[in-house]
């Protein structure tokens, strides 16, 4: 879903810049 579409559904949607290192760590913990 595009960000504009998501904001149309949920105007209070909060976003933040990607944190690739943190995302990789979260995915690694899910693989365990």
Biopython code that builds the backbone (N, CA, C, O; Angstrom):
import numpy as np
from Bio.PDB.StructureBuilder import StructureBuilder

atoms = [
    (1, "UNK", "N", (0.857, -1.165, 0.000)),
    (1, "UNK", "CA", (0.000, 0.000, 0.000)),
    (1, "UNK", "C", (0.904, 1.229, 0.000)),
    (1, "UNK", "O", (1.874, 1.310, 0.754)),
    (2, "UNK", "N", (0.573, 2.153, -0.837)),
    (2, "UNK", "CA", (1.341, 3.394, -0.895)),
    (2, "UNK", "C", (1.072, 4.239, 0.345)),
    (2, "UNK", "O", (0.004, 4.146, 0.948)),
    (3, "UNK", "N", (2.035, 5.052, 0.715)),
    (3, "UNK", "CA", (1.890, 5.893, 1.902)),
    (3, "UNK", "C", (0.683, 6.812, 1.784)),
    (3, "UNK", "O", (-0.035, 7.016, 2.763)),
    (4, "UNK", "N", (0.453, 7.362, 0.613)),
    (4, "UNK", "CA", (-0.699, 8.254, 0.427)),
    (4, "UNK", "C", (-2.005, 7.503, 0.666)),
    (4, "UNK", "O", (-2.931, 8.048, 1.267)),
    (5, "UNK", "N", (-2.088, 6.257, 0.202)),
    (5, "UNK", "CA", (-3.290, 5.450, 0.419)),
    (5, "UNK", "C", (-3.468, 5.135, 1.898)),
    (5, "UNK", "O", (-4.580, 5.203, 2.423)),
    (6, "UNK", "N", (-2.373, 4.790, 2.569)),
    (6, "UNK", "CA", (-2.442, 4.481, 3.994)),
    (6, "UNK", "C", (-2.877, 5.699, 4.792)),
    (6, "UNK", "O", (-3.660, 5.577, 5.734)),
    (7, "UNK", "N", (-2.379, 6.870, 4.425)),
    (7, "UNK", "CA", (-2.775, 8.103, 5.124)),
    (7, "UNK", "C", (-4.227, 8.453, 4.846)),
    (7, "UNK", "O", (-4.878, 9.059, 5.696)),
    (8, "UNK", "N", (-4.754, 8.091, 3.686)),
    (8, "UNK", "CA", (-6.166, 8.335, 3.385)),
    (8, "UNK", "C", (-7.047, 7.502, 4.303)),
    (8, "UNK", "O", (-8.118, 7.948, 4.714)),
    (9, "UNK", "N", (-6.599, 6.290, 4.626)),
    (9, "UNK", "CA", (-7.351, 5.401, 5.512)),
    (9, "UNK", "C", (-7.148, 5.794, 6.968)),
    (9, "UNK", "O", (-8.087, 5.772, 7.764)),
    (10, "UNK", "N", (-5.911, 6.156, 7.311)),
    (10, "UNK", "CA", (-5.554, 6.482, 8.698)),
    (10, "UNK", "C", (-4.760, 7.791, 8.711)),
    (10, "UNK", "O", (-3.531, 7.768, 8.653)),
    (11, "UNK", "N", (-5.453, 8.928, 8.786)),
    (11, "UNK", "CA", (-4.766, 10.225, 8.707)),
    (11, "UNK", "C", (-3.736, 10.466, 9.813)),
    (11, "UNK", "O", (-2.814, 11.259, 9.624)),
    (12, "UNK", "N", (-3.872, 9.805, 10.951)),
    (12, "UNK", "CA", (-2.946, 9.995, 12.068)),
    (12, "UNK", "C", (-1.740, 9.063, 11.997)),
    (12, "UNK", "O", (-0.974, 8.966, 12.956)),
    (13, "UNK", "N", (-1.568, 8.383, 10.876)),
    (13, "UNK", "CA", (-0.466, 7.448, 10.705)),
    (13, "UNK", "C", (0.872, 8.142, 10.934)),
    (13, "UNK", "O", (1.150, 9.184, 10.340)),
    (14, "UNK", "N", (1.689, 7.561, 11.791)),
    (14, "UNK", "CA", (3.019, 8.117, 12.072)),
    (14, "UNK", "C", (4.049, 7.328, 11.271)),
    (14, "UNK", "O", (3.963, 6.104, 11.173)),
    (15, "UNK", "N", (5.011, 8.024, 10.707)),
    (15, "UNK", "CA", (6.084, 7.372, 9.959)),
    (15, "UNK", "C", (7.428, 7.813, 10.519)),
    (15, "UNK", "O", (7.526, 8.832, 11.203)),
    (16, "UNK", "N", (8.449, 7.040, 10.222)),
    (16, "UNK", "CA", (9.812, 7.401, 10.623)),
    (16, "UNK", "C", (10.768, 6.838, 9.579)),
    (16, "UNK", "O", (10.427, 5.895, 8.865)),
    (17, "UNK", "N", (11.954, 7.408, 9.488)),
    (17, "UNK", "CA", (12.927, 6.920, 8.506)),
    (17, "UNK", "C", (13.298, 5.462, 8.779)),
    (17, "UNK", "O", (13.234, 4.998, 9.918)),
    (18, "UNK", "N", (13.681, 4.758, 7.740)),
    (18, "UNK", "CA", (14.082, 3.359, 7.875)),
    (18, "UNK", "C", (15.350, 3.249, 8.715)),
    (18, "UNK", "O", (16.256, 4.075, 8.612)),
    (19, "UNK", "N", (15.395, 2.214, 9.547)),
    (19, "UNK", "CA", (16.586, 1.903, 10.344)),
    (19, "UNK", "C", (16.977, 0.475, 9.959)),
    (19, "UNK", "O", (16.550, -0.490, 10.594)),
    (20, "UNK", "N", (17.796, 0.356, 8.909)),
    (20, "UNK", "CA", (18.088, -0.950, 8.334)),
    (20, "UNK", "C", (18.787, -1.887, 9.310)),
    (20, "UNK", "O", (18.517, -3.088, 9.302)),
    (21, "UNK", "N", (19.669, -1.373, 10.140)),
    (21, "UNK", "CA", (20.377, -2.224, 11.104)),
    (21, "UNK", "C", (19.398, -2.789, 12.125)),
    (21, "UNK", "O", (19.451, -3.975, 12.452)),
    (22, "UNK", "N", (18.516, -1.955, 12.620)),
    (22, "UNK", "CA", (17.531, -2.413, 13.608)),
    (22, "UNK", "C", (16.549, -3.405, 12.979)),
    (22, "UNK", "O", (16.163, -4.389, 13.611)),
    (23, "UNK", "N", (16.151, -3.142, 11.741)),
    (23, "UNK", "CA", (15.249, -4.037, 11.032)),
    (23, "UNK", "C", (15.904, -5.401, 10.811)),
    (23, "UNK", "O", (15.256, -6.435, 10.979)),
    (24, "UNK", "N", (17.178, -5.408, 10.437)),
    (24, "UNK", "CA", (17.911, -6.658, 10.231)),
    (24, "UNK", "C", (18.014, -7.437, 11.534)),
    (24, "UNK", "O", (17.882, -8.661, 11.534)),
    (25, "UNK", "N", (18.248, -6.746, 12.642)),
    (25, "UNK", "CA", (18.331, -7.413, 13.940)),
    (25, "UNK", "C", (16.984, -8.022, 14.318)),
    (25, "UNK", "O", (16.935, -9.131, 14.849)),
    (26, "UNK", "N", (15.904, -7.317, 14.051)),
    (26, "UNK", "CA", (14.571, -7.840, 14.361)),
    (26, "UNK", "C", (14.281, -9.082, 13.523)),
    (26, "UNK", "O", (13.751, -10.067, 14.037)),
    (27, "UNK", "N", (14.624, -9.041, 12.242)),
    (27, "UNK", "CA", (14.395, -10.201, 11.385)),
    (27, "UNK", "C", (15.261, -11.381, 11.815)),
    (27, "UNK", "O", (14.811, -12.526, 11.775)),
    (28, "UNK", "N", (16.490, -11.112, 12.222)),
    (28, "UNK", "CA", (17.378, -12.182, 12.687)),
    (28, "UNK", "C", (16.816, -12.836, 13.937)),
    (28, "UNK", "O", (16.903, -14.054, 14.091)),
    (29, "UNK", "N", (16.237, -12.040, 14.835)),
    (29, "UNK", "CA", (15.674, -12.614, 16.059)),
    (29, "UNK", "C", (14.444, -13.459, 15.753)),
    (29, "UNK", "O", (14.164, -14.418, 16.473)),
    (30, "UNK", "N", (13.709, -13.125, 14.707)),
    (30, "UNK", "CA", (12.541, -13.921, 14.326)),
    (30, "UNK", "C", (12.942, -15.264, 13.729)),
    (30, "UNK", "O", (12.183, -16.230, 13.807)),
    (31, "UNK", "N", (14.137, -15.330, 13.130)),
    (31, "UNK", "CA", (14.598, -16.583, 12.520)),
    (31, "UNK", "C", (15.001, -17.616, 13.556)),
    (31, "UNK", "O", (15.097, -18.802, 13.240)),
    (32, "UNK", "N", (15.235, -17.191, 14.774)),
    (32, "UNK", "CA", (15.700, -18.122, 15.813)),
    (32, "UNK", "C", (14.629, -19.068, 16.236)),
    (32, "UNK", "O", (14.858, -19.914, 17.100)),
]
sb = StructureBuilder()
sb.init_structure("model")
sb.init_model(0)
sb.init_chain("A")
sb.init_seg("    ")
for serial, (resi, resn, name, xyz) in enumerate(atoms, 1):
    if name == "N":
        sb.init_residue(resn, " ", resi, " ")
    sb.init_atom(name, np.array(xyz, "f"), 0.0, 1.0, " ", f" {name:<3s}", serial, name[0])
structure = sb.get_structure()
